[in-house]
Amino acid sequence: MISFIFKRLLQSIVVMLAVALIAFSMFRFIGDPINNMVGQDTTQEEREALAERLGLNDPFFVQFGRFALHAAEGDFGISYKYREPVSTLIKARLSATLELSFVAAVLTLVVGIPLGVYTALKGKGLISKGIMTLSLVGVSLPTFLIGILLILLFGVILRWLPTFGRGDVVAIGWWTTGFLTASGIKSLILPSITLALFQMTLIMRLVRAEMLEVLRTDFIKFARARGLPDRSVHFKHALKNTLVPVITVTGLQLGALIAFAIITESVFQWPGMGLLFIQAVSDVDIPIMAAYLVLIAFFFVVINMIVDILYFTVDPRLRADSAA
């Protein structure tokens, strides 16, 4: 187990360096940040002095090395637009994104897995067929359209829920949460459903497919032949083996919830990292854009490492191969 984790750590470091290099090099060609920081009356000498002060005239690998070393310490430089440390800007919005992603992840697992099991066991029922039909909507419709439709129905027509913002939040140190206020909880409902709907239907269909595959295996037939009750066969034997491949996909989808929250945050004007990134793109704020992608890659790496460890723990074949 220790050697397995050590190998994953080395791989994670290589991945993070590659992502940092790609992000830093890619954003150098999307525009001139100096134009968004100065006025029309700024002289060429003042522009060159500002570029020199920001280190934009240094060679590429010197800039990247400085960025990578500072990023490892949690320092992503100064925002070109806000004139504040990027780490401070991200910290102020990190709690909003993680809170939204957490609620969406809970909805994905709590709703997706049971519905997948139900549609596998009751595949010929009308309710099961109705659920599968509705799942096509969640898979087919783009996230921004789902968000707009929910805003129209529950925010404009019925006026039950707020359509933008985070509501009232409570500060606990540097962390802010909306779980402790009524308006914060109400503000979470629409964006969390919007963010979770695609992942929920994906997990549901995956669990259903894996469950049907496991139910056709020989050891399930032997379990039925031994006279075991259906509940034991379905949930103790079939579901346990179904979740082995589901763990991997679920881990990837949890990372995708954080990465793709950018669309949901834009639709609902949710004050998270995704909205900050969209604003940074329009302002050519390279430090914020590079920091966002590096941070998203870090979340993916951490989640994938946890999933690998869980997969190693659950699947005895991996432990046997490692021992061999």
N, C-alpha and C positions, 0 to 999 in steps of 0.2 A: 504493500500500500504506500509506503514512504517513497519508494523509487518511482511508483506510478505518479504520485503527486509532484515529485521533483521534476520529472519529465514534462508534465503539464505546465509547471511554472516556467521552465526554459522556453517551451513553445509559446507561452503567453507573452513573454518578454520580446521574443522575435516578432510576434504579431503586432504588439503595441508599437515597436520601432517602425515596422513597415507602414502601419496606418498613419503614424505621425509624419513619416516622410511623404507619403502620398498626399495627405491633407495639406501639409505645409507647401509642397511644390505646386499642387493644383491651384491653390488660391492666389498664387503669385501672378496668374494670368487672367484674372477676372476684372481687373480695373486698377486705376491708380488711387490709392487711399488718400493721397495728398489733396486731390481735387475736392474731396468731401470734408476736408479739415480746414481749408483756408477759404478766404473770400476772393472775389474777383480782382480786388485791388492789391493782392499780395504779389510782391515782386518775385522774379525768378531766383534771386539770391536768398530770399526768405524761404522759398520752397525747398531749395537745396539744403539750407541749414536745418530745416525741419526733418527732411529725409535723413540727413546725417545724424541728427539727434535720435531718431527712431531706429537707426541701424539699417535702413533700407538700402544703403549703398554698399554694404558689406557683401562679400561673396556668398553664394547660395548656401554652401555647406557650413560656413561660419554662422549664418543666421539660423540654419536648422540645428546645428549643435547647441547654440545658445538656447533655442526654443526647447529642445529635448531635455537639456539639463535642468532648465527652470521648471518645465512641466513635471518632471519627476519629483520636484519639491512642492508641487501644487501651485506654482507661479506661472501663469500664462501670459504675462505681460500686461500692458496698459491698452485699454480700448481706445481706438482712434477717435471714435465719436463721443463717448461718454467721459473720456479722460479719467477713468477710474480703473483700478485693477480688475482684470477679467475674472479672476477667482472670486472677487467680491460680488460682481454682477451675477455669476453663476450660482454662488451660494444663496443669494437672495431669491433665486427662482428654482433652485433644485428641489426644494420641498414640495412645490406645487406640481412639478412633473412626476416625482416619485409617488406622491399621494394619488394622483390621477391614475398612474400606471398600476399601483397596488390594488386599487378598487377594481380596475378593469381586469387584472389578473385573477382576483378572487371571483368575479363574475364568470370569467372564462372557465375556471376549473369547477366551480360549484354548479354551474348550469350545463356546461359542455359535456363533462364526463357522465353525469347521470342520464342526460338525454341520449348520449351515445349508447349507453348500456340498454336503455329502454327501447330505443329503435331497433337494436340488434335482437333483443328478446321478443319484442312484439312487432316484428317487421310487417306482418300482414294486417295489423289493425289500422283503423281509420285515423286514429290519433297519431300513430307512428308515421303514416303516409303524409299527414298534414304537416308534421314537424319536418320531415325531409323536404317537403315542398317549400316551406318557409326558409329552410336553411339555404336553399339556392339563392334566395334574395340576399341573405347576409354575405354569401360568397361573391355574388355577381355585382352588387351595387358598390360604387366607390365610397370611401369613408366620408368625403366631404358632402356627397349627396345625401347619405344617411343622416348626417348631422343637420343639414338644412331642413330635411323633412321632419325630423324630431323637433327642431326649433319652431317650424311652422305649426305643427300639431299641438305640442304641449306648451309652447311659449306664447304663440301669437293667437291661435284659435281658442284653446282651452284656458290659457293664462294660469297654468298650474305651477310651472317651474321657470326660474330665470334662464335667460338665453345667452348671457355672456358674463364674464368675470368669475371671480372665485368666491364672492360673498364675504362675510365677516370671518376673520381668522384670529387665532390666539397664538401669541408668540411664546415659545418655550425655548429660551436661549436664542440661538440664531435660527432655530427651526420654527416655521409657522405652519399651523394646521387648521383646517376647516372642520375637522371631525367634532370639535367641541362647541360648534354653533349651529343653530337651525338653518340659517341662510347658507352656511358653508356646506352642510350636508345636501341641501336642496340644489345648490349649484353644481355639486359633483354628479348628480344623477344622469343628466343628459350627456355630458361629455364622456363619462365612464362607459355608458351603454354604447355610445358611438364608437369608442375606441375598442371595446371588447367584442362587438358583434361579429366582425370578421374572424377573429381568433376563436371565438366561441363556436361558431359553425364549423370551422376547420377542425378543432379538437373533437367536436361531436362526431363528425363524419369519420375521422381517423379512428376513434374509439369503436365506433360501430363496425368499421371494416375489420379491425383487428379482432374484435370480439367474435364476429362471424367466422373468421379464420380459425380462431382457437377452438370454437365450439365444434368444428369439424375434425379436430385432431383425435387420434386414437386414445390418448389418456383421458379425454373427456368421455369418450364412449365407455371406457373401462370403469370410470367413476360412476356412470349411470348404471352399468351392469352390476356393480357392487351394491346397488340399492341406495346410494346417497341421495338425500333430498335435493330438489332443484335449487333451493337457496344456497346450499353448500357448494353444489357444482358450479353455479353461476358466479358467485361472489368470492368463494374461497379458492377455487381452482382456475376458472376461466378468467375472471377479472384480474387476478394477480398476474397471470402471464400476459394479459393484454397490456398492462401498464408498463411492461419493460420497454418496448419501442416508443410508447407514448411519452415516457419521461424525456427522451431526447428531443422530440419535436416540441414538447411543452416548454422545455428550457429555451429553445430557439425562439419560440413565440413570445415568451416573457421578455426576452431581449428586444424583440420587434415592437412590443408595446411601448417601450421607452423610446426607441428610435423613431417610430412612426407616430408618436404622439404629436409630432410637429404639425400634422394636418389638422388633427382635432383641436389643438391649441389655437391654430389660426382661425378655424371656423367659430369657436366659442370665445375667442379673445382671452384664452386662459393664460395667466401670467407666468408661464413656465419657460424652460430652456428652449423649447421648440419655437415659441414666439420670438424669443430673443434672437435665435438663429436667423429667422426669416427677416427680421429688421436689420441684422448685421449684413445679410446678403445684399439688401438694397443700399446699404451704406458703405459697402466694400470694407467692412470692419474685419480684417483678416485675423487678428488675434482671437476674436470671439468665435469665428467660424472654425478655425483650426482647433481651438480648445473644445468646442462642442463635439466635433467628430472624434477627437481623441477620447473624450469622456464617454461617448456612446460606445466606442470600441472597448473601453475599459469595462463597462457594464456587461457587454457581450462576453468578454473574456472571463470575467468572474462568474457569470451565470453558467457558461459552458463548462468551466472547471467544476462547479458544484454538480452539474448534471453528470459529468464524467465520473465523479466520485460516487454519486448515487447509482449510476449505471453499473459501476464496478462492484458496488455493494450488493445490488439486487440480482445481477446476473452471475451465477456461479461459474459459467463458462469462461468469463474474463479472468476470474480469480485462478481458475485451473490453468489457463494459458500463461498467466503471469508467473505462477509457481513453476511451470514447466520451463 
